[in-house]
Amino acid sequence: MSQAFTLARPYARAAFALARDRADFAGWSKALSAAAQIAVDPRVAVLLDHPSLAAAEVAGLVAPPGDHDAGFLQFLAVLAENRRITLLPEISALYETLRAEAQNIVRVRVTSALPLDEAALAKLRESLRARFGRDVEIEAAVDPALIGGAVIDTGDTVIDGSVRGRLARLDTALTT
């Protein structure tokens, strides 16, 4: 897995530079994400390394429907020519990291025992914005096994305010 990210890194940087030059971070983000989803579809994945397909045909297979700038389609063609089209999921993930850094955004995954309503998410977003000094994008998930509370994961920082986490810390304190 780490080798895939190593191979994908220069392509993600190139995609980021192209998006920055065109001032179209969101468009490239959407297009890369869609192309990555197409590339991992089992029906398409079996064709990507087929020796009889030309690079342009492979690029056409993963190009999402709709209008895209010529730079994006050329980017896909370069990936196909270099037999790197299967790296699209890693390229997309790395691109999103570069985009978040450039736009001063921290991405947060909040896993709670129960679904959070919009008011709770807005309050949490403001608290996290104050803590990190950056804009916050929240991805919410539900895990009933947490019993109560929530786990906030920014990638670099994990804040475990779940009942399950508290019980685990109490168990450790009592048994050591």
VENSULPE-V750722 format. One record per residue. N is the residue number from 1. RES is the residue in three letters. SS is DSSP state (H for helix, E for strand, L for the rest). PHI is phi as a letter, one per 40 degrees, with the letter a starting at -180 (NA if undefined). PSI is psi in radians with two decimals (NA if undefined). Layout:
N:RES:SS:PHI:PSI / N:RES:SS:PHI:PSI
//
This chain:
1:MET:L:NA:-0.75 / 2:SER:H:c:-0.52 / 3:GLN:H:c:-0.67 / 4:ALA:H:c:-0.74 / 5:PHE:H:c:-0.63 / 6:THR:H:c:-0.76 / 7:LEU:H:c:-0.58 / 8:ALA:H:c:-0.44 / 9:ARG:H:d:-0.87 / 10:PRO:H:c:-0.56 / 11:TYR:H:c:-0.67 / 12:ALA:H:c:-0.72 / 13:ARG:H:c:-0.69 / 14:ALA:H:c:-0.75 / 15:ALA:H:c:-0.73 / 16:PHE:H:c:-0.75 / 17:ALA:H:c:-0.73 / 18:LEU:H:c:-0.76 / 19:ALA:H:c:-0.70 / 20:ARG:H:c:-0.76 / 21:ASP:H:c:-0.55 / 22:ARG:L:c:-0.02 / 23:ALA:L:f:0.81 / 24:ASP:L:b:0.99 / 25:PHE:H:d:-0.78 / 26:ALA:H:c:-0.73 / 27:GLY:H:c:-0.78 / 28:TRP:H:c:-0.65 / 29:SER:H:c:-0.83 / 30:LYS:H:c:-0.78 / 31:ALA:H:c:-0.75 / 32:LEU:H:c:-0.73 / 33:SER:H:c:-0.77 / 34:ALA:H:c:-0.76 / 35:ALA:H:c:-0.67 / 36:ALA:H:c:-0.70 / 37:GLN:H:c:-0.67 / 38:ILE:H:c:-0.74 / 39:ALA:H:c:-0.51 / 40:VAL:H:c:-0.10 / 41:ASP:L:c:2.20 / 42:PRO:H:d:-0.56 / 43:ARG:H:c:-0.53 / 44:VAL:H:c:-0.69 / 45:ALA:H:d:-0.63 / 46:VAL:H:c:-0.39 / 47:LEU:H:c:-0.36 / 48:LEU:H:c:-0.58 / 49:ASP:L:b:0.22 / 50:HIS:L:c:2.21 / 51:PRO:L:c:-0.39 / 52:SER:L:c:-0.15 / 53:LEU:L:c:2.32 / 54:ALA:L:c:2.80 / 55:ALA:H:d:-0.71 / 56:ALA:H:c:-0.63 / 57:GLU:H:c:-0.71 / 58:VAL:H:c:-0.78 / 59:ALA:H:c:-0.69 / 60:GLY:H:c:-0.55 / 61:LEU:H:c:-0.68 / 62:VAL:H:c:-0.14 / 63:ALA:L:c:2.17 / 64:PRO:L:c:2.68 / 65:PRO:L:c:2.66 / 66:GLY:L:h:3.14 / 67:ASP:L:c:2.35 / 68:HIS:L:b:2.67 / 69:ASP:L:c:2.75 / 70:ALA:H:d:-0.56 / 71:GLY:H:c:-0.70 / 72:PHE:H:c:-0.78 / 73:LEU:H:c:-0.65 / 74:GLN:H:c:-0.67 / 75:PHE:H:d:-0.80 / 76:LEU:H:c:-0.67 / 77:ALA:H:c:-0.71 / 78:VAL:H:c:-0.76 / 79:LEU:H:d:-0.78 / 80:ALA:H:c:-0.74 / 81:GLU:H:c:-0.62 / 82:ASN:L:c:0.16 / 83:ARG:L:f:0.76 / 84:ARG:L:b:0.21 / 85:ILE:H:c:-0.51 / 86:THR:H:c:-0.17 / 87:LEU:H:c:0.05 / 88:LEU:H:d:-0.70 / 89:PRO:H:c:-0.73 / 90:GLU:H:c:-0.69 / 91:ILE:H:c:-0.77 / 92:SER:H:c:-0.77 / 93:ALA:H:c:-0.78 / 94:LEU:H:c:-0.66 / 95:TYR:H:d:-0.77 / 96:GLU:H:c:-0.62 / 97:THR:H:c:-0.79 / 98:LEU:H:c:-0.71 / 99:ARG:H:c:-0.77 / 100:ALA:H:c:-0.73 / 101:GLU:H:c:-0.77 / 102:ALA:H:c:-0.60 / 103:GLN:L:c:0.16 / 104:ASN:L:f:0.87 / 105:ILE:E:b:2.42 / 106:VAL:E:b:2.27 / 107:ARG:E:c:2.30 / 108:VAL:E:b:2.36 / 109:ARG:E:b:2.08 / 110:VAL:E:b:2.04 / 111:THR:E:b:2.10 / 112:SER:E:b:2.84 / 113:ALA:L:c:-0.55 / 114:LEU:L:b:2.72 / 115:PRO:L:c:2.44 / 116:LEU:L:c:2.39 / 117:ASP:L:c:3.00 / 118:GLU:H:c:-0.65 / 119:ALA:H:c:-0.76 / 120:ALA:H:c:-0.70 / 121:LEU:H:c:-0.68 / 122:ALA:H:c:-0.74 / 123:LYS:H:c:-0.75 / 124:LEU:H:c:-0.73 / 125:ARG:H:d:-0.77 / 126:GLU:H:c:-0.72 / 127:SER:H:c:-0.76 / 128:LEU:H:c:-0.63 / 129:ARG:H:c:-0.73 / 130:ALA:H:c:-0.69 / 131:ARG:H:c:-0.77 / 132:PHE:H:c:-0.26 / 133:GLY:L:g:0.48 / 134:ARG:L:a:2.81 / 135:ASP:E:c:2.66 / 136:VAL:E:b:2.27 / 137:GLU:E:b:2.17 / 138:ILE:E:b:2.31 / 139:GLU:E:b:2.03 / 140:ALA:E:c:2.48 / 141:ALA:E:a:2.79 / 142:VAL:E:b:2.32 / 143:ASP:L:b:1.72 / 144:PRO:H:d:-0.36 / 145:ALA:H:c:-0.25 / 146:LEU:H:c:-0.27 / 147:ILE:L:g:-0.88 / 148:GLY:L:a:2.92 / 149:GLY:L:g:-2.76 / 150:ALA:E:a:2.80 / 151:VAL:E:b:2.21 / 152:ILE:E:b:2.14 / 153:ASP:E:b:2.07 / 154:THR:L:b:0.01 / 155:GLY:L:g:-0.87 / 156:ASP:L:c:-0.51 / 157:THR:L:b:2.38 / 158:VAL:E:b:2.19 / 159:ILE:E:b:1.94 / 160:ASP:E:b:1.76 / 161:GLY:L:b:0.42 / 162:SER:L:c:2.72 / 163:VAL:H:c:-0.71 / 164:ARG:H:d:-0.74 / 165:GLY:H:c:-0.71 / 166:ARG:H:c:-0.73 / 167:LEU:H:c:-0.68 / 168:ALA:H:c:-0.72 / 169:ARG:H:c:-0.67 / 170:LEU:H:c:-0.75 / 171:ASP:H:c:-0.76 / 172:THR:H:c:-0.75 / 173:ALA:H:c:-0.65 / 174:LEU:H:c:-0.48 / 175:THR:H:c:-0.08 / 176:THR:L:b:NA
//
